[in-house]
Amino acid sequence: MHYAERRISMKKYIAEFIGTLVLTTLGCGTAMLVGCNADNGCGYILTALAFGLSIVAMAYCIGNISGCHINPAVSLGFLIRGEIKLADFCGYVISQFLGGLAGAGLLYGIFGLGRVYDRTGGYGSNGLSGVHGSVGAGLIVECLLTFIFVLTIMGVTSKKFKHGSFGGLVIGLSLTFVHIFGIGLTGTSVNPARSFGPAVIAAIDGNNAPLSDVWVFLVAPLVGAALAAIVYTLLEPKDEELAAEEDAPAEAKASSPAPAKNNNRKYNNKKKRR
């Protein structure tokens, strides 16, 4: 790899670190401040919006640099579709996990120094209490929500279709959408890096429960993302299919019969005199 390529890659990795840090700090931090259990409607919606708006902000900030994955599951989806190289995938994932850890570390400092009460009890970490400890239910929820989220990203970012400059907004709203359903069940991860950082910091602070379940929120999002990438690749029209659709109207026009000519001279002459 040449120096210029290494420099570009390093900028991408730094961007992914910053983006994941922002997502974790503001998303999990909002949950810690307002609470996000299913009985607290205001906190529930605010937490979902905090995660979604973090994506919107970062998409229009670092999207031009790294694509704004800020999620190992999203990076895996793009790797499966062949849109990023394996080396970049590894760099992205390392940067994202470090960003998630740094974001949770910032919350540790802010809430510790400020003596602010953490309403989640675990730095906004994910858990299975909403599904009564069922690992199977947790895996299904996280796999399903990640599938929906990553499938949306695949469609919005497809190079075969032009969706204008609203891609970041659509992706952010879709993250809000899956959070609204999933917060009361698992806290909604759909992002291994976002789950890893708070679980580690919670363990450092004496709460080991999130770390014991964190494997669910590492495995399920990756499975859901892989399925989304495969399904979208199968459903996405091929280049020749798109070309055939574009040619179809022209062929239909060429094959349509020409309007019949009126050979009645008397009728035509009368029509001209009128």
Order of alpha helices (4+ residues) and beta strands (2+ residues): alpha-alpha-alpha-alpha-alpha-alpha-alpha-alpha-alpha-alpha-alpha
